[in-house]
Amino acid sequence: MLRIAVPAGIVIALLLAWEWMVRANNIPHYILPAPSLILRTLFDNWGSLSSALWFTVKLTLLALGAAIVGGVLLAIAFALFKWVEIGLFPIAVILQVTPIIAIAPLILIYVSSTTAALLLCAWIVAFFPILSNTVIGLKSADSNLRDLFQLYKASPWQTFRYLLAPSALPYFMAGLKIAGGLSLIGAVVAEFTAGTAGKETGLASRILESSFRTEIPMMFAALLLVSLLGIVIFIVFAALSRLVLGHWHESEMRRER
């Protein structure tokens, strides 16, 4: 209960202090809106914000799903074939270290569909943590156990199924929690770069539109939804990690303190 009550209490105290500061100093809403005004704006404009939220959710989940599939398959290839890792890992590193804000305009030029371009940008950001963590996990299997599997003439599939995959699973789950947030960041940054407008747009477009119109409460309302979406993604994957690893791995096993 303390894990929930303490952070919730701190957040509520900060929001109350924010509300009091705005009201006590008569700060105009176009400079800093009060939390109550932000919530009222969120409810008043829920029709527009909900469609944008759903678009951002779809984009984030599609990018994350593609990153999981691509990252895991490539990590398996890296672990099984050394020449694949030598040839392709530098390219993955280049994609990771190049700021997405720098290559997003090029992607938007070369990819005809704006949605596909946004998806590709979000995928690039989320891909590397899955790949890197899974590769490390596959390589971290105990060498003595590897020798034991060879001694008993285990097939490559048996070695992968019963040794490499369990060894890589904790690392994969850690990468998944990182990639979940990064896919959302990639989707938002890509949409900022694209500057798209219309119905089929996400929360980043609502923030841009509000900034052009100096609708600061609307900006904060959209930003609130982005933050809540990121928190939900992290909580879901943290719970999934606890469910998958909680009964056997030290990182998620609960102990009495």
C-alpha positions as CSV (number, residue, x, y, z in Angstrom):
1,M,0.0,0.0,0.0
2,L,2.9,2.4,0.7
3,R,4.2,1.9,-2.8
4,I,0.9,3.5,-4.0
5,A,0.0,5.8,-1.2
6,V,3.3,7.7,-0.9
7,P,3.7,8.6,-4.6
8,A,0.0,9.5,-4.9
9,G,0.2,11.7,-1.8
10,I,3.2,13.5,-3.2
11,V,1.5,14.1,-6.6
12,I,-1.6,15.4,-4.9
13,A,0.4,17.7,-2.7
14,L,2.2,19.1,-5.7
15,L,-1.1,19.6,-7.6
16,L,-2.6,21.4,-4.7
17,A,0.5,23.7,-4.4
18,W,0.3,24.4,-8.1
19,E,-3.4,25.3,-7.8
20,W,-2.8,27.6,-4.8
21,M,0.1,29.3,-6.5
22,V,-1.9,30.1,-9.6
23,R,-4.9,31.4,-7.7
24,A,-2.9,33.3,-5.1
25,N,-0.8,35.1,-7.6
26,N,-3.6,35.6,-10.2
27,I,-1.5,34.0,-12.9
28,P,-3.3,34.3,-16.3
29,H,-4.3,31.0,-17.8
30,Y,-2.4,31.7,-21.0
31,I,0.8,31.7,-19.0
32,L,0.2,28.9,-16.5
33,P,-3.3,27.3,-16.2
34,A,-4.4,25.8,-12.9
35,P,-4.8,22.0,-12.7
36,S,-8.6,22.5,-12.3
37,L,-8.7,24.4,-15.6
38,I,-6.7,21.7,-17.3
39,L,-9.1,19.0,-16.2
40,R,-12.1,21.1,-17.3
41,T,-10.5,21.7,-20.7
42,L,-9.8,18.0,-20.9
43,F,-13.5,17.1,-20.3
44,D,-14.8,19.9,-22.6
45,N,-12.6,18.8,-25.5
46,W,-12.7,15.0,-24.9
47,G,-14.2,14.3,-28.3
48,S,-11.2,15.8,-30.1
49,L,-8.6,14.6,-27.6
50,S,-9.9,11.0,-27.4
51,S,-9.5,10.5,-31.1
52,A,-6.0,11.9,-31.0
53,L,-5.3,9.6,-28.0
54,W,-6.5,6.6,-29.8
55,F,-4.3,7.4,-32.9
56,T,-1.2,7.8,-30.6
57,V,-2.0,4.5,-28.8
58,K,-2.3,2.7,-32.1
59,L,0.9,4.2,-33.5
60,T,2.8,3.4,-30.3
61,L,1.6,-0.2,-30.0
62,L,2.2,-1.0,-33.7
63,A,5.7,0.4,-33.5
64,L,6.4,-1.5,-30.3
65,G,5.0,-4.8,-31.8
66,A,7.2,-4.4,-34.9
67,A,10.2,-3.6,-32.6
68,I,9.5,-6.8,-30.6
69,V,9.2,-9.0,-33.6
70,G,12.2,-7.5,-35.5
71,G,14.4,-7.2,-32.4
72,V,13.8,-10.7,-31.1
73,L,14.3,-12.4,-34.5
74,L,17.4,-10.4,-35.3
75,A,18.8,-11.1,-31.7
76,I,18.3,-14.8,-32.3
77,A,20.2,-14.5,-35.6
78,F,22.9,-12.6,-33.9
79,A,23.2,-15.3,-31.2
80,L,23.2,-18.2,-33.6
81,F,25.3,-16.8,-36.4
82,K,28.3,-14.7,-35.5
83,W,28.7,-13.3,-39.1
84,V,25.2,-11.8,-38.9
85,E,26.1,-9.9,-35.7
86,I,29.3,-8.7,-37.2
87,G,27.6,-7.4,-40.3
88,L,24.4,-5.9,-39.0
89,F,25.0,-4.8,-35.4
90,P,26.9,-1.7,-36.4
91,I,24.0,-0.6,-38.6
92,A,21.6,-1.1,-35.6
93,V,24.0,1.1,-33.5
94,I,24.0,3.8,-36.1
95,L,20.2,3.9,-36.1
96,Q,20.2,4.1,-32.3
97,V,22.8,6.9,-31.9
98,T,21.4,9.1,-34.7
99,P,18.8,11.4,-33.2
100,I,15.3,10.6,-34.6
101,I,14.5,14.3,-34.9
102,A,17.4,14.5,-37.5
103,I,16.3,11.7,-39.7
104,A,12.5,12.0,-39.4
105,P,12.3,14.7,-42.1
106,L,14.1,12.4,-44.5
107,I,11.8,9.5,-43.7
108,L,8.8,11.8,-44.2
109,I,10.2,12.8,-47.7
110,Y,10.9,9.2,-48.9
111,V,7.9,7.5,-47.4
112,S,4.7,8.5,-49.2
113,S,2.3,7.6,-46.4
114,T,2.5,9.9,-43.4
115,T,1.2,7.2,-41.0
116,A,3.8,4.7,-42.3
117,A,6.5,7.3,-41.8
118,L,5.4,8.0,-38.3
119,L,5.3,4.3,-37.6
120,L,8.9,3.9,-39.0
121,C,10.2,6.7,-36.8
122,A,8.7,5.2,-33.6
123,W,10.0,1.8,-34.6
124,I,13.5,3.0,-35.0
125,V,13.5,4.4,-31.5
126,A,12.0,1.3,-29.8
127,F,13.9,-1.3,-31.8
128,F,17.4,-1.1,-30.3
129,P,16.6,-1.8,-26.6
130,I,14.8,-5.0,-27.5
131,L,17.6,-6.1,-29.8
132,S,20.5,-5.2,-27.4
133,N,18.9,-6.6,-24.3
134,T,17.8,-9.9,-26.0
135,V,21.3,-10.4,-27.5
136,I,22.9,-9.9,-24.1
137,G,20.4,-12.3,-22.5
138,L,21.0,-15.0,-25.1
139,K,24.7,-14.7,-24.6
140,S,24.5,-14.8,-20.8
141,A,23.5,-18.4,-20.5
142,D,25.8,-20.3,-18.1
143,S,28.7,-21.8,-20.0
144,N,28.6,-25.0,-17.8
145,L,25.0,-25.5,-18.7
146,R,25.9,-25.1,-22.4
147,D,28.5,-27.8,-22.0
148,L,25.9,-30.0,-20.2
149,F,23.5,-29.6,-23.1
150,Q,26.3,-30.5,-25.6
151,L,27.2,-33.5,-23.4
152,Y,23.7,-34.9,-23.6
153,K,23.5,-34.1,-27.3
154,A,20.7,-31.6,-27.1
155,S,19.4,-30.4,-30.4
156,P,19.7,-26.6,-31.3
157,W,16.0,-26.2,-30.7
158,Q,16.2,-27.9,-27.3
159,T,19.2,-25.7,-26.3
160,F,17.3,-22.6,-27.4
161,R,14.0,-23.6,-25.8
162,Y,15.3,-24.8,-22.4
163,L,18.5,-22.8,-21.9
164,L,18.9,-19.7,-24.1
165,A,15.3,-18.5,-24.0
166,P,14.9,-18.6,-20.2
167,S,18.3,-16.9,-19.9
168,A,17.3,-14.1,-22.2
169,L,13.8,-13.6,-20.8
170,P,14.7,-11.3,-17.9
171,Y,16.8,-9.1,-20.2
172,F,14.0,-9.1,-22.8
173,M,11.5,-7.9,-20.2
174,A,13.8,-5.1,-19.1
175,G,14.2,-4.0,-22.7
176,L,10.4,-4.2,-23.2
177,K,9.8,-1.7,-20.4
178,I,12.4,0.7,-21.9
179,A,11.1,0.2,-25.5
180,G,7.5,0.8,-24.4
181,G,8.2,4.4,-23.3
182,L,10.6,5.0,-26.2
183,S,8.0,3.9,-28.8
184,L,5.6,6.6,-27.4
185,I,8.4,9.2,-27.4
186,G,9.3,8.3,-31.0
187,A,5.6,8.6,-32.1
188,V,5.2,12.0,-30.5
189,V,8.6,13.4,-31.8
190,A,7.8,12.1,-35.3
191,E,4.5,13.7,-35.3
192,F,6.0,17.0,-34.1
193,T,8.4,16.8,-37.0
194,A,5.7,16.0,-39.5
195,G,3.4,18.8,-38.3
196,T,0.4,16.8,-39.4
197,A,-3.2,18.1,-38.9
198,G,-6.7,16.8,-39.3
199,K,-8.7,14.0,-37.8
200,E,-6.2,11.1,-38.2
201,T,-3.6,12.7,-36.0
202,G,-2.3,12.1,-32.5
203,L,-1.8,14.1,-29.4
204,A,1.4,15.8,-30.6
205,S,-0.7,17.5,-33.4
206,R,-3.1,18.7,-30.7
207,I,-0.2,20.2,-28.8
208,L,1.1,21.9,-32.0
209,E,-2.4,23.2,-32.9
210,S,-2.9,24.6,-29.4
211,S,0.5,26.3,-29.4
212,F,-0.3,28.0,-32.7
213,R,-3.6,29.3,-31.2
214,T,-2.1,30.1,-27.8
215,E,-4.5,27.7,-26.1
216,I,-2.3,26.8,-23.2
217,P,-4.9,24.8,-21.2
218,M,-5.5,22.6,-24.2
219,M,-1.7,22.1,-24.6
220,F,-1.5,21.0,-20.9
221,A,-4.6,18.7,-21.4
222,A,-2.9,16.9,-24.4
223,L,0.4,16.7,-22.5
224,L,-1.4,15.2,-19.5
225,L,-2.8,12.4,-21.8
226,V,0.6,11.8,-23.2
227,S,2.1,11.4,-19.7
228,L,-0.7,9.2,-18.5
229,L,-0.3,7.0,-21.6
230,G,3.4,6.6,-20.8
231,I,2.6,5.8,-17.2
232,V,0.0,3.2,-18.2
233,I,2.5,1.5,-20.7
234,F,5.2,1.3,-18.0
235,I,2.8,-0.1,-15.4
236,V,1.4,-2.7,-17.8
237,F,4.9,-4.0,-18.7
238,A,6.1,-3.9,-15.2
239,A,3.1,-6.0,-14.1
240,L,3.8,-8.3,-17.1
241,S,7.4,-8.7,-16.0
242,R,6.4,-9.5,-12.5
243,L,3.9,-12.1,-13.8
244,V,6.4,-13.8,-16.1
245,L,9.5,-13.6,-13.8
246,G,8.0,-13.3,-10.3
247,H,8.0,-17.0,-9.5
248,W,11.5,-17.9,-10.5
249,H,13.8,-14.9,-11.2
250,E,15.6,-12.9,-8.5
251,S,14.8,-9.5,-10.1
252,E,11.0,-9.9,-9.6
253,M,10.7,-12.2,-6.6
254,R,9.2,-10.5,-3.6
255,R,11.0,-10.9,-0.3
256,E,10.2,-9.9,3.2
257,R,12.0,-6.8,4.4
